[in-house]
Amino acid sequence: MEAPIVIPAHEHYVNRVLFTRDSGTLLSAGLDNVVKIWAVPSWQHIRTLRGHSKSVNAMVLSPDEKTLVTGSTDTTVRIWMFPEGELDRTLQGHRKTVSAVAMSPKGDLAASASYDGTVRLWELASGQQPGAARGHKRNVTAVSFSPDGRTLLSAGLGGEILLWALPTMEAAGKLTGHATAVGWLGFSPDDRYLLSTGYDQVLRLWSADDWRPVRSFDLKTKGTYAASFSADSQVIAVAAEHAVLLFATKDGVLLPEVPLEPKGVYSVAFSPNGSWLACGAADKKIRIWKLD
């Protein structure tokens, strides 16, 4: 790939990057407590969302993209009107860092994962909490709704991926395979696969139909291991130390990697239109590559 476009984006680490569905806007969240919104493809700064008092670690848009949900080290989950950027409400209940957030396919529920060992479910319309899960003994670092909206998945220290039936939040099983902590969970755009990344330097694909293991990928490198599927689900991008790794989904073949100077690469995102690949890193910058 050609040299990336580089944006000096935040005053501290860039923790997350996220494209809107039309690929016309890029969002970034940082250790400097803010979310920033950028125009695509000019990459001009549009606005900054302020409200969290500590690092913004996670963010997700509702399916209609009228609502943005963020999670922070300040222990809160915040709901924003999008794209206006106005704070709608602050949800409280976690006792420690909120590490991950997710949105249900219908957009009526959000989920949050925390270092307090809990996963909490929130009704977006009311801000009420209809349920919480306490099956994890330690930090929960990843959470995701299944494509059919019937199951919530969570993972963290310990390596197990726990399944929770919705809306009751009753335990519905677990997936095992990772030797240590799981850092990220997400589904492919074609709804066929669940992807999990582990601190054991292994990437695992699971069937979204019956949760059976499909294949694994040996990363052979250290890193935070946030990941993203390309819009056609054919390529997986993984954030690692000093690089973005690219894998072919069908066979796990490692494609030419994208080397980077910063050690900490904390997030990666393909644009839904297939035109861009973005990553956020410890050097406070966002890098964007134009894809063929």
C-alpha positions in Angstrom: 0.0 0.0 0.0 1.0 3.6 -0.5 2.2 5.8 2.4 -0.7 6.6 4.7 -2.4 9.9 5.4 -1.4 10.9 8.9 -3.6 13.0 11.2 -2.2 14.4 14.5 -5.5 13.6 16.2 -5.4 13.5 20.0 -3.3 14.7 22.9 -2.7 11.2 24.1 -3.1 7.6 22.7 -5.8 7.0 20.1 -7.7 4.1 21.6 -10.4 3.5 18.9 -11.3 4.5 15.3 -14.7 3.9 13.7 -16.2 4.7 10.3 -19.9 5.6 9.8 -21.9 3.3 7.5 -21.7 5.6 4.5 -17.9 5.9 5.1 -18.3 9.7 5.1 -17.2 10.2 8.7 -14.4 8.9 10.9 -14.7 8.9 14.7 -11.7 8.5 17.0 -11.6 8.1 20.8 -8.6 8.9 22.9 -6.8 8.6 26.2 -7.3 12.4 26.4 -10.9 11.8 27.4 -12.5 13.0 24.2 -14.1 11.7 21.0 -13.3 13.5 17.7 -15.2 13.5 14.5 -13.5 13.8 11.1 -14.8 14.4 7.6 -13.9 11.8 4.9 -12.0 12.2 2.6 -10.8 15.7 3.5 -9.9 14.5 7.0 -10.9 17.8 8.4 -11.9 18.0 12.1 -15.6 18.5 12.5 -16.2 18.5 16.3 -15.0 17.2 19.6 -17.2 15.5 22.1 -16.3 16.3 25.7 -17.9 14.8 28.8 -15.8 11.9 30.1 -13.3 12.8 32.8 -10.9 9.9 31.9 -9.9 7.9 28.9 -12.5 7.0 26.3 -11.8 3.3 25.7 -14.7 2.2 23.5 -17.5 3.5 21.2 -20.2 2.1 19.0 -22.9 3.6 16.8 -26.5 2.5 16.7 -27.8 0.9 13.5 -29.5 4.1 12.4 -26.4 6.1 13.5 -28.4 8.6 15.5 -26.9 7.5 18.8 -23.3 7.1 19.8 -22.4 5.0 23.0 -19.0 5.4 24.7 -17.3 3.7 27.6 -14.6 5.2 29.8 -12.1 4.7 32.6 -14.3 7.1 34.6 -16.6 4.1 35.0 -19.5 5.6 33.0 -21.3 4.8 29.8 -22.4 7.9 27.9 -25.1 8.3 25.3 -24.6 11.0 22.7 -26.8 12.3 19.9 -25.1 11.8 16.6 -23.9 13.6 14.6 -24.7 16.6 16.7 -22.4 15.4 19.5 -24.7 16.5 22.3 -24.7 14.4 25.5 -28.0 12.7 26.0 -27.4 10.9 29.3 -24.8 9.3 31.5 -25.3 5.7 32.6 -23.7 4.6 35.9 -23.4 1.3 37.6 -19.9 0.0 36.9 -17.3 0.3 39.7 -14.2 0.2 37.5 -13.0 1.0 34.0 -15.5 0.4 31.2 -13.4 -1.3 28.6 -15.9 -2.2 25.8 -19.4 -1.4 24.5 -21.7 -3.0 22.0 -25.0 -2.2 20.3 -27.8 -4.7 19.6 -28.9 -5.3 15.9 -32.2 -3.5 16.6 -30.5 -0.6 18.3 -32.7 -0.8 21.4 -30.1 -2.2 23.7 -26.4 -1.4 24.5 -24.0 -3.6 26.5 -21.0 -2.6 28.5 -18.0 -4.6 29.8 -15.9 -3.5 32.8 -12.8 -4.3 34.8 -15.2 -4.8 37.7 -16.0 -8.3 36.2 -19.5 -7.5 35.1 -21.4 -7.1 31.8 -24.3 -4.7 31.9 -27.3 -4.4 29.6 -28.9 -0.9 29.0 -32.2 0.2 27.4 -31.2 3.1 25.2 -34.7 4.7 25.3 -35.0 4.8 29.1 -31.4 4.4 30.3 -32.7 1.6 32.5 -30.6 -1.5 33.2 -32.7 -4.6 32.5 -29.9 -7.1 33.4 -26.3 -7.7 34.3 -24.0 -10.7 34.2 -21.4 -11.6 36.8 -19.8 -14.8 35.4 -16.4 -13.3 34.9 -14.0 -13.4 37.9 -11.8 -10.7 36.6 -11.5 -7.9 34.0 -14.0 -8.1 31.1 -12.4 -6.6 28.0 -14.7 -7.5 25.1 -18.5 -7.7 24.4 -20.6 -8.2 21.3 -24.2 -9.0 20.3 -24.8 -11.9 18.0 -26.2 -10.9 14.6 -29.6 -12.3 15.4 -29.7 -10.3 18.7 -30.5 -13.4 20.8 -27.1 -13.8 22.5 -24.6 -11.5 24.1 -21.0 -12.6 24.2 -18.3 -11.4 26.6 -14.7 -12.2 27.3 -11.6 -11.0 29.2 -9.0 -12.4 31.5 -9.1 -16.1 31.7 -9.6 -16.8 28.0 -13.2 -18.0 28.1 -15.9 -16.4 25.9 -19.2 -16.5 27.8 -22.6 -16.6 26.2 -25.6 -14.9 27.7 -29.2 -15.5 26.5 -31.2 -12.3 25.8 -33.1 -10.6 27.3 -32.8 -12.6 30.5 -28.9 -12.5 30.6 -29.0 -16.2 31.8 -25.8 -18.1 31.2 -26.0 -19.9 27.8 -22.6 -21.6 27.5 -19.0 -20.8 26.9 -16.3 -21.0 24.2 -12.9 -22.3 25.1 -9.7 -22.3 23.2 -7.7 -19.2 24.1 -4.9 -19.9 26.6 -5.0 -16.4 28.2 -7.0 -13.2 28.0 -9.3 -12.4 25.1 -8.9 -8.8 24.0 -11.5 -8.3 21.2 -14.7 -9.8 19.9 -16.6 -9.0 16.7 -18.7 -10.5 13.9 -18.0 -10.5 10.2 -20.2 -8.3 8.0 -21.7 -11.3 6.3 -22.7 -12.6 9.8 -20.9 -16.0 9.3 -18.1 -15.7 11.8 -17.3 -14.6 15.3 -13.7 -13.4 15.6 -11.8 -13.4 18.9 -8.3 -12.2 19.5 -6.2 -13.5 22.4 -3.1 -12.4 24.3 -1.9 -15.9 23.5 -1.1 -14.4 20.1 -3.9 -16.5 18.4 -6.8 -15.2 16.4 -9.8 -17.6 16.4 -12.8 -17.8 14.0 -16.0 -19.4 15.2 -19.2 -20.2 13.4 -21.9 -17.7 14.2 -24.5 -20.4 13.6 -23.4 -23.0 16.2 -20.3 -21.5 17.8 -18.1 -24.4 16.6 -14.4 -23.4 16.0 -13.6 -22.9 12.3 -9.9 -22.0 12.2 -7.2 -20.2 14.1 -4.4 -17.8 13.0 -1.0 -17.6 14.7 -0.2 -13.9 15.0 3.5 -14.4 15.9 3.7 -11.0 17.3 2.8 -9.0 20.5 0.1 -6.3 20.6 -3.3 -5.2 21.7 -5.0 -7.1 18.9 -8.0 -5.0 18.1 -9.4 -6.2 14.8 -11.7 -5.3 11.9 -13.2 -7.2 8.9 -13.2 -5.8 5.4 -16.7 -4.9 4.1 -16.8 -8.1 2.0 -15.6 -10.2 5.1 -12.7 -11.5 3.0 -9.8 -9.8 4.9 -9.1 -9.4 8.6 -7.0 -6.4 9.8 -5.3 -6.8 13.2 -3.6 -4.0 15.3 -0.3 -5.3 16.6 3.0 -3.9 17.9 4.6 -1.8 15.1 2.2 -3.1 12.5 -1.2 -3.7 11.1 -1.5 -7.4 10.1 -3.7 -8.5 7.3 -5.1 -12.1 7.0 -7.3 -13.8 4.4 -10.4 -15.0 6.2 -10.9 -18.1 4.1 -7.6 -19.8 4.8 -5.7 -17.6 7.3 -2.9 -16.7 4.9 -1.0 -13.7 6.1 -1.0 -11.0 3.5 1.7 -8.3 3.3 1.7 -6.6 6.7 1.7 -2.8 7.1 4.8 -1.8 9.2 4.4 1.2 11.5 6.8 3.2 13.7 4.7 3.4 16.9 4.9 0.3 19.2 1.3 0.6 20.4 -1.3 0.3 17.7 -4.6 0.2 19.6 -7.3 0.2 17.0 -8.0 -0.6 13.3 -11.1 -0.1 11.1 -12.0 -0.8 7.5 -14.5 1.7 5.9 -17.8 0.0 4.9 -17.3 1.1 1.3 -14.0 -0.7 1.1 -12.0 2.5 0.3 -10.1 3.1 3.5 -8.2 1.4 6.3 -7.6 3.4 9.4 -5.6 2.8 12.6 -5.0 4.7 15.9 -1.8 4.5 17.8 0.2 5.5 20.9 1.9 8.4 19.1 -1.5 10.3 19.2 -2.0 9.9 15.4 -4.5 8.3 13.1 -3.2 6.8 9.9 -5.4 6.1 6.9 -4.6 4.1 3.8 -6.4 4.4 0.5 -7.3 0.8 -0.6 -7.4 -0.4 -4.2 
